[in-house]
Amino acid sequence: MKIVLDTNVIVAALRSQRGASSQLLQSVAQGVFRVAASTALLLEYEDVLGRPGMIPGYSGQDIADFLDDFCSVASEARIYFRWRPFLPDPKDDLVFECALAAGATHIVTYNLKDFRGLAPFEISVMTPYDFLRIVEP
């Protein structure tokens, strides 16, 4: 099972170590789930995480170290065909394109309504909590 994480899941995981997002990231780091990322999506992660005050207590170096660690466990999704615009938000298109290129089975996000219409692509969209419930009953 390969998944793609929306930026909001990464932000939530780094802001709180007690929630489902943090548990999901820990599982990814331990190799329980395979995660995919594209260059464009990693640049989005870097942009959002690097915004002043986005992740309290994290320095720029901490963010860079986190992204390095994330890349070490993520498989690269090489995007050869763009689907943009497909979703209402262009930033969500980055996540969708990555999932499609990687052959991911799930997109994990807190913005479920933003990813409507992916059923024909056989990509499930769910929250971190719901994802963990189906894979770790």
N, C-alpha and C positions, 0 to 999 in steps of 0.2 A: 504494500500500500504506500503510495507516494502522495504527499500533501504539499500545498503551497499556503504559506501564512500571509494574511493581509497585514499591512503595517500596524493597524490598530491592535493586533494580537501581540506583536513584538513590544509595542509601547506599554501595553497593560502588563506584560510579563516582567518588564524591567522596572515598572513602577511599584509592583507589589509581588512579593515572593509567595503569597498565600493563595492566589487564585488559580483557576483552571489554565489560564494562559501560561503562567510560570510552570505549572506541572507539565504542560505540553512541551514547553521549551526544554525542560529537564529530560523528558523522554526522548526528544530529538537528539539532545547531546549524548544520551546513553545509547543511541542507535536503535531505540524501540520503533521509531517511525523514520521513514525516509522523507526528507524534505528537499524541495527543488527551489532554485532561485535563478533568475535571469540577471544579466548585467543591469538592465533598466530597473528591475525591482530592487536590486541591491543599492543602486543609486538613490532610489526613493527612500529606502530604509535609512540610508546615511543622511539624507537631507532632513527627514522628519526627526530622527533621533538626535541630530546635531543642533536642533533649534534651541535657543536659550530657554532654560527652565522646563523643557519637555521631559527630561528624566532627571529629577532632582538627585543630587549627590553623585552624578556621573560626570566625569571630565571628558573632554574631547578624546583623550587617550583611552579612557575606559570604553567609550563608544567604539573607537577603532579596534580595540582588542576584542570586544564582543563580536563585531562584524567579521573579524578575522577568524574567530572560533566558529561562528555560524557558517562561514564559507568552507571551513575544513570538514564539516559534516554534510553540507548541502551538495546535491548534484546540480550540475549546470544545465539549465534549459536554454538551448540555442534556438533563438526565434528566427525563422527564415521567412515567415509569412505573417504580416500584421493583420489583425482583425479590427483595428481601430477605424472609426469609432464603432463600438458594438454596445457598450454599456453607457449609461448616462454620464458617469464620471470618468474622465480620461485616466485618472490614477487607478481606478478599478480595472480598466482595460489592461494595465501592466500585469496585474495579478492573473486575470483571465488568460492572457496570452502566454504567460509563464506556465500556467497549469496545463493548457492545451499542448504546448510544445514539449512539456516534460512527461506527458501522459499521466498526469496526476489524477487520482480518483476523488480528491476532496480539496476544496478551498475552505480554509478555516478563517472566520471573520466574525466581527460583531455587527457588521452591516449587512445582514441577510437580504434586506430589500433591495440593496444596490446591485445584487448579483442575480436578479430574476432572469429567467430565460435560458439557463444553462443546461436544462434537462436534456435537450437533444445531443449535447456533447458528452453526456454521461459523467458529468462532474457534479458531485454533491457539494452543497454549500451549507455549512453549519457552524455554530459557535464552538469555542474550545470546550466548554462544558459538555455539550451534546456529543461532540466528537469523542471525547474521552469516555463517555458513557457507553458508546457503541463498541469501542475497541477494548475497553477494560471493564467489563461488566461486573 
